[in-house]
């Protein structure tokens, strides 16, 4: 019997969709932590700890950070994206999870509980892992437009009126 992985991609869905939007503009030859930090508006330390390992597990980048061009093309193409997601799910997630939660009619809390019971992560990480799994199952190529609007807050300091 194959051993169950204790590590699953832990990419916030907003970052996943923003990265996909960036790939639609241009596929980088390599994805460094500096690239991720710049594109996803995060620190390099956070990108190295939280995003790079998941991208390697998915196969989007290799151990040196070089981009898998074939996967990247599927990742950014709206028509190929559902098939891309289906391939990732089969590659990364165990059959038991896929059988229990196979379609778009998913129970987020039950999926989160599954990840908590089968890995050593806590509530917050399990929520992110479950959200990413759900995003892959839904395979919505239009999700990009829903996430880009969340980063447009006005960052100017407010001046108090006298």
RARA-V701418 format. One record per residue. N is the residue number from 1. RES is the residue in one small letter. PSI is psi in whole degrees, 0 to 359 (999 if undefined). Layout:
N:RES:PSI + N:RES:PSI
This chain:
1:x:133 + 2:x:141 + 3:x:139 + 4:x:131 + 5:x:141 + 6:x:6 + 7:x:129 + 8:x:155 + 9:x:135 + 10:x:59 + 11:x:123 + 12:x:136 + 13:x:323 + 14:x:317 + 15:x:319 + 16:x:312 + 17:x:323 + 18:x:323 + 19:x:319 + 20:x:319 + 21:x:320 + 22:x:319 + 23:x:331 + 24:x:330 + 25:x:316 + 26:x:134 + 27:x:120 + 28:x:151 + 29:x:328 + 30:x:153 + 31:x:102 + 32:x:169 + 33:x:330 + 34:x:317 + 35:x:310 + 36:x:317 + 37:x:319 + 38:x:313 + 39:x:324 + 40:x:4 + 41:x:59 + 42:x:174 + 43:x:157 + 44:x:324 + 45:x:315 + 46:x:318 + 47:x:319 + 48:x:319 + 49:x:325 + 50:x:328 + 51:x:312 + 52:x:313 + 53:x:323 + 54:x:321 + 55:x:326 + 56:x:316 + 57:x:320 + 58:x:328 + 59:x:7 + 60:x:331 + 61:x:157 + 62:x:186 + 63:x:339 + 64:x:358 + 65:x:3 + 66:x:135 + 67:x:134 + 68:x:102 + 69:x:322 + 70:x:314 + 71:x:320 + 72:x:322 + 73:x:319 + 74:x:322 + 75:x:320 + 76:x:344 + 77:x:119 + 78:x:322 + 79:x:326 + 80:x:345 + 81:x:314 + 82:x:319 + 83:x:320 + 84:x:312 + 85:x:317 + 86:x:317 + 87:x:319 + 88:x:316 + 89:x:315 + 90:x:325 + 91:x:321 + 92:x:321 + 93:x:143 + 94:x:156 + 95:x:322 + 96:x:318 + 97:x:315 + 98:x:324 + 99:x:322 + 100:x:326 + 101:x:73 + 102:x:339 + 103:x:187 + 104:x:350 + 105:x:75 + 106:x:150 + 107:x:104 + 108:x:316 + 109:x:320 + 110:x:323 + 111:x:317 + 112:x:316 + 113:x:321 + 114:x:313 + 115:x:322 + 116:x:322 + 117:x:337 + 118:x:0 + 119:x:180 + 120:x:22 + 121:x:159 + 122:x:189 + 123:x:312 + 124:x:311 + 125:x:320 + 126:x:323 + 127:x:316 + 128:x:317 + 129:x:317 + 130:x:318 + 131:x:320 + 132:x:317 + 133:x:315 + 134:x:319 + 135:x:321 + 136:x:319 + 137:x:318 + 138:x:327 + 139:x:47 + 140:x:108 + 141:x:346 + 142:x:3 + 143:x:338 + 144:x:314 + 145:x:336 + 146:x:338 + 147:x:334 + 148:x:332 + 149:x:345 + 150:x:347 + 151:x:14 + 152:x:30 + 153:x:147 + 154:x:122 + 155:x:7 + 156:x:141 + 157:x:142 + 158:x:136 + 159:x:125 + 160:x:139 + 161:x:141 + 162:x:999
